[in-house]
């Protein structure tokens, strides 16, 4: 699926780049050109990157879970 329309970058290309060691957003921008023109794909590129490096359950995501109150 195309993630970055401006540069015609697919999710497979992003996954492959991350698996090859390009794990920073700036690295992906330099390598593939994604998230560098209009920026609308940046969020999705980051989600794919995080999924590949195992960051889909990061502390930032845990902070979004509402606390249970036993009051």
PASEKE-585350 format. One record per residue: x, y, z of N, C-alpha, C, O, CB in turn; residue in one letter; residue number from 1. Coordinates in nm, 4 decimals. Last residue first. Glycine has a CB too. Layout:
     n.px     n.py     n.pz    ca.px    ca.py    ca.pz     c.px     c.py     c.pz     o.px     o.py     o.pz    cb.px    cb.py    cb.pz r   k
        X        Y        Z        X        Y        Z        X        Y        Z        X        Y        Z        X        Y        Z a NUM
...
END
This chain:
     n.px     n.py     n.pz    ca.px    ca.py    ca.pz     c.px     c.py     c.pz     o.px     o.py     o.pz    cb.px    cb.py    cb.pz r   k
  -1.3043   0.3733   4.3197  -1.3731   0.4577   4.4185  -1.5170   0.4252   4.4329  -1.5869   0.4882   4.5123  -1.3602   0.6002   4.3830 x  71
  -1.1115   0.2641   4.1601  -1.1940   0.1731   4.2418  -1.2719   0.2504   4.3469  -1.3021   0.1963   4.4533  -1.1063   0.0662   4.3098 x  70
  -1.0324   0.3451   3.8357  -1.0559   0.3996   3.9680  -1.1519   0.3079   4.0447  -1.2615   0.2785   3.9969  -1.1123   0.5437   3.9586 x  69
  -0.7834   0.2980   3.6003  -0.9040   0.2423   3.6620  -0.9160   0.2964   3.8035  -0.8203   0.2934   3.8808  -0.9005   0.0862   3.6625 x  68
  -0.6729   0.5303   3.3539  -0.6531   0.4621   3.4828  -0.7864   0.4140   3.5379  -0.8889   0.4807   3.5237  -0.5840   0.5560   3.5849 x  67
  -0.6647   0.4811   3.0028  -0.7196   0.5477   3.1207  -0.7022   0.4643   3.2470  -0.7156   0.3419   3.2446  -0.8666   0.5781   3.0995 x  66
  -0.3779   0.4773   2.8120  -0.4795   0.3909   2.8700  -0.5336   0.4588   2.9956  -0.4564   0.4910   3.0859  -0.4217   0.2489   2.9025 x  65
  -0.1671   0.6300   2.7342  -0.2988   0.6652   2.6812  -0.4119   0.5817   2.7411  -0.5292   0.6135   2.7219  -0.2990   0.6495   2.5316 x  64
   0.0633   0.5187   2.8280   0.0157   0.6375   2.8962  -0.1245   0.6772   2.8497  -0.1935   0.7511   2.9199   0.1123   0.7521   2.8740 x  63
   0.1214   0.3233   2.6448   0.0644   0.2824   2.7726   0.0069   0.4021   2.8487  -0.0881   0.3870   2.9255   0.1703   0.2120   2.8575 x  62
   0.2426   0.4697   2.4427   0.1110   0.4116   2.4179   0.0440   0.3699   2.5480  -0.0781   0.3800   2.5603   0.1224   0.2918   2.3243 x  61
   0.4810   0.5336   2.5706   0.3933   0.6414   2.5266   0.2527   0.5890   2.5001   0.1545   0.6562   2.5314   0.4496   0.7085   2.4008 x  60
   0.6028   0.2869   2.6041   0.5525   0.3566   2.7217   0.4572   0.4682   2.6834   0.3618   0.4953   2.7563   0.6675   0.4124   2.8032 x  59
   0.4880   0.0762   2.3279   0.5841   0.1606   2.3974   0.5205   0.2256   2.5192   0.3987   0.2206   2.5362   0.6395   0.2673   2.3034 x  58
   0.4104  -0.1275   2.1493   0.3621  -0.1257   2.2873   0.4594  -0.0451   2.3725   0.5071  -0.0921   2.4758   0.3461  -0.2706   2.3434 x  57
   0.5394  -0.1055   1.9103   0.3945  -0.0871   1.9088   0.3346  -0.0861   2.0485   0.2188  -0.0476   2.0651   0.3295  -0.1957   1.8267 x  56
   0.8092  -0.1380   1.8661   0.7669  -0.0274   1.9508   0.6172  -0.0075   1.9560   0.5711   0.0971   2.0017   0.8301   0.0973   1.9045 x  55
   0.9373  -0.3126   1.6998   0.8759  -0.3648   1.8208   0.8283  -0.2576   1.9158   0.8091  -0.2839   2.0345   0.9714  -0.4529   1.8911 x  54
   1.0200  -0.2243   1.4590   1.1225  -0.2324   1.5640   1.0653  -0.2801   1.6968   1.1376  -0.2873   1.7961   1.1888  -0.0970   1.5831 x  53
   0.7727  -0.2327   1.3239   0.8834  -0.3178   1.2801   0.9888  -0.3319   1.3893   1.0415  -0.4412   1.4099   0.9470  -0.2612   1.1529 x  52
   0.6208  -0.0403   1.4587   0.5740  -0.1791   1.4520   0.6893  -0.2732   1.4178   0.7017  -0.3809   1.4762   0.4610  -0.1933   1.3477 x  51
   0.7666   0.1900   1.4083   0.7541   0.1415   1.5452   0.7097  -0.0044   1.5494   0.7557  -0.0821   1.6332   0.6557   0.2279   1.6226 x  50
   0.7257   0.2105   1.1275   0.8605   0.1969   1.1837   0.8547   0.1371   1.3237   0.9291   0.0441   1.3548   0.9317   0.3333   1.1872 x  49
   0.4485   0.2482   1.1234   0.5073   0.1310   1.0581   0.6457   0.1050   1.1142   0.6801  -0.0091   1.1452   0.5140   0.1502   0.9051 x  48
   0.4314   0.4929   1.2628   0.3604   0.3743   1.3124   0.4202   0.2464   1.2527   0.4401   0.1479   1.3238   0.2094   0.3835   1.2787 x  47
   0.5795   0.6608   1.0920   0.6266   0.6349   1.2284   0.5607   0.5099   1.2868   0.6271   0.4300   1.3529   0.5984   0.7563   1.3185 x  46
   0.4111   0.6613   0.8697   0.5482   0.6114   0.8557   0.6029   0.5746   0.9933   0.6652   0.4697   1.0096   0.6395   0.7172   0.7869 x  45
   0.1896   0.7883   0.9813   0.1776   0.6484   0.9396   0.3159   0.5847   0.9224   0.3354   0.4680   0.9565   0.0974   0.6382   0.8082 x  44
   0.2955   1.0436   1.0278   0.2384   0.9655   1.1380   0.2324   0.8165   1.1025   0.2659   0.7305   1.1840   0.0975   1.0174   1.1729 x  43
   0.3740   1.1294   0.7663   0.4685   1.1124   0.8765   0.4180   1.0250   0.9893   0.4918   0.9409   1.0405   0.5044   1.2447   0.9312 x  42
   0.2117   1.1961   0.5597   0.2336   1.0533   0.5823   0.3189   1.0256   0.7057   0.3343   0.9101   0.7454   0.2988   0.9917   0.4611 x  41
   0.2151   1.4722   0.5400   0.0909   1.4059   0.5821   0.1102   1.2579   0.6137   0.0308   1.2006   0.6884  -0.0141   1.4207   0.4743 x  40
   0.4375   1.6051   0.4389   0.4389   1.5608   0.5774   0.3155   1.4861   0.6242   0.3117   1.4406   0.7385   0.4582   1.6761   0.6633 x  39
   0.5086   1.7006   0.1909   0.3906   1.7609   0.2548   0.3786   1.7208   0.4012   0.3172   1.7926   0.4801   0.2638   1.7207   0.1803 x  38
   0.8008   1.5976   0.2140   0.7439   1.6998   0.1272   0.6228   1.7637   0.1934   0.6350   1.8734   0.2480   0.7052   1.6402  -0.0089 x  37
   0.8817   1.4011   0.3879   0.9689   1.5148   0.3667   0.9098   1.6252   0.2827   0.9632   1.7361   0.2801   1.0925   1.4696   0.3048 x  36
   0.7739   1.1507   0.4156   0.7520   1.2479   0.5232   0.8396   1.3724   0.5081   0.8676   1.4409   0.6064   0.7789   1.1828   0.6581 x  35
   1.0218   0.9808   0.2159   0.8889   0.9908   0.2767   0.8886   1.0923   0.3911   0.9912   1.1158   0.4549   0.8429   0.8531   0.3279 x  34
   1.2688   0.9325   0.1119   1.2037   1.0579   0.0742   1.0676   1.0778   0.1375   1.0037   1.1808   0.1156   1.1897   1.0645  -0.0734 x  33
   1.4308   0.7193   0.1770   1.3141   0.6956   0.0914   1.2466   0.8226   0.0415   1.1757   0.8207  -0.0591   1.2141   0.6138   0.1655 x  32
   1.6566   0.8299   0.3137   1.6664   0.7083   0.2325   1.5538   0.6954   0.1310   1.5773   0.6648   0.0142   1.6672   0.5872   0.3217 x  31
   1.5674   1.0581   0.4506   1.6831   1.0660   0.3610   1.6879   0.9489   0.2643   1.7195   0.9662   0.1466   1.8117   1.0711   0.4415 x  30
   1.3500   0.9513   0.5937   1.3286   1.0663   0.5056   1.4432   1.0766   0.4038   1.4194   1.1009   0.2854   1.3174   1.1976   0.5888 x  29
   1.4795   0.7594   0.7433   1.3786   0.7169   0.6460   1.3511   0.8284   0.5458   1.3312   0.8026   0.4271   1.2482   0.6758   0.7172 x  28
   1.6390   0.9313   0.8986   1.7000   0.8321   0.8107   1.6041   0.7835   0.7038   1.6420   0.7679   0.5877   1.7497   0.7150   0.8913 x  27
   1.4460   1.0672   1.0409   1.5319   1.1430   0.9494   1.6026   1.0487   0.8518   1.6232   1.0834   0.7355   1.6359   1.2258   1.0287 x  26
   1.3407   0.8574   1.1891   1.2556   0.9243   1.0911   1.3407   1.0040   0.9925   1.3103   1.0075   0.8733   1.1543   1.0168   1.1614 x  25
   1.5545   0.5690   1.2215   1.5137   0.7045   1.2596   1.4259   0.7643   1.1499   1.4357   0.7265   1.0332   1.6378   0.7948   1.2854 x  24
   1.6328   0.3239   1.1208   1.5266   0.3264   1.2213   1.4855   0.4662   1.2647   1.3885   0.4800   1.3392   1.5697   0.2495   1.3408 x  23
   1.7603   0.1287   0.9041   1.7225   0.2699   0.9004   1.6043   0.2877   0.9953   1.4892   0.2690   0.9558   1.6865   0.3170   0.7537 x  22
   1.8077  -0.1462   0.8975   1.8765  -0.0635   0.9960   1.8452   0.0840   0.9951   1.8984   0.1584   1.0775   2.0175  -0.0787   0.9784 x  21
   1.6598  -0.3104   0.7448   1.7993  -0.2924   0.7030   1.8751  -0.1973   0.7941   1.9931  -0.1701   0.7715   1.8049  -0.2412   0.5606 x  20
   1.4127  -0.2762   0.8544   1.4795  -0.4045   0.8770   1.6268  -0.3988   0.8375   1.7088  -0.4737   0.8907   1.4089  -0.5153   0.7988 x  19
   1.3622  -0.0258   0.7438   1.3776  -0.0384   0.8885   1.4494  -0.1689   0.9223   1.5369  -0.1714   1.0089   1.2399  -0.0325   0.9589 x  18
   1.3393  -0.0947   0.4727   1.4429  -0.0005   0.5155   1.4686  -0.0121   0.6648   1.5837  -0.0088   0.7084   1.4029   0.1430   0.4801 x  17
   1.1153  -0.2661   0.4830   1.2449  -0.3155   0.4365   1.3585  -0.2248   0.4832   1.4622  -0.2733   0.5283   1.2460  -0.3266   0.2837 x  16
   0.9134  -0.0874   0.5648   0.9482  -0.2046   0.6460   1.0872  -0.2578   0.6097   1.1665  -0.2904   0.6979   0.8429  -0.3155   0.6277 x  15
   0.9163   0.0862   0.3428   0.9464   0.1364   0.4770   0.9895   0.0212   0.5665   1.0905   0.0307   0.6361   0.8240   0.2091   0.5378 x  14
   0.8391  -0.0861   0.1388   0.9681  -0.0171   0.1300   1.0112   0.0345   0.2671   1.1287   0.0270   0.3029   0.9603   0.0996   0.0294 x  13
   0.5846  -0.1579   0.2297   0.6882  -0.2612   0.2145   0.8272  -0.1984   0.2077   0.9224  -0.2518   0.2646   0.6622  -0.3456   0.0880 x  12
   0.4444   0.0794   0.2095   0.4704   0.0258   0.3425   0.5791  -0.0815   0.3363   0.6580  -0.0939   0.4299   0.3412  -0.0319   0.4037 x  11
   0.5962   0.2868  -0.0489   0.5015   0.1881   0.0023   0.5388   0.1433   0.1437   0.6502   0.1666   0.1905   0.4954   0.0671  -0.0911 x  10
   0.6087   0.6031  -0.1952   0.6750   0.5086  -0.1046   0.5694   0.4153  -0.0459   0.4652   0.4608   0.0014   0.7529   0.5837   0.0092 x   9
   0.5783   0.8316  -0.3689   0.5412   0.6949  -0.4096   0.6142   0.5886  -0.3280   0.6738   0.4963  -0.3834   0.5708   0.6745  -0.5579 x   8
   0.6064   1.0869  -0.2797   0.7286   1.0193  -0.3247   0.7047   0.8743  -0.3658   0.7999   0.8017  -0.3944   0.8327   1.0238  -0.2155 x   7
   0.3376   1.1572  -0.2230   0.4292   1.2539  -0.2855   0.5512   1.1869  -0.3474   0.5950   1.2258  -0.4557   0.4745   1.3564  -0.1830 x   6
   0.2306   0.9441  -0.0827   0.1864   0.9662  -0.2201   0.2848   1.0581  -0.2935   0.3119   1.0386  -0.4120   0.0440   1.0268  -0.2221 x   5
   0.3309   0.7137   0.1296   0.3689   0.8494   0.0898   0.3342   0.8664  -0.0576   0.3999   0.8104  -0.1453   0.5219   0.8766   0.1155 x   4
   0.2062   0.4656   0.1150   0.1980   0.5437   0.2382   0.2266   0.6899   0.2070   0.1550   0.7791   0.2524   0.2972   0.4899   0.3451 x   3
   0.0496   0.2234  -0.0756   0.1246   0.3478  -0.0775   0.0994   0.4247   0.0516  -0.0151   0.4458   0.0915   0.0863   0.4330  -0.2001 x   2
   0.0844  -0.1162   0.0000   0.0000   0.0000   0.0000   0.0899   0.1239   0.0000   0.1928   0.1275   0.0674  -0.0965  -0.0009   0.1218 x   1
END
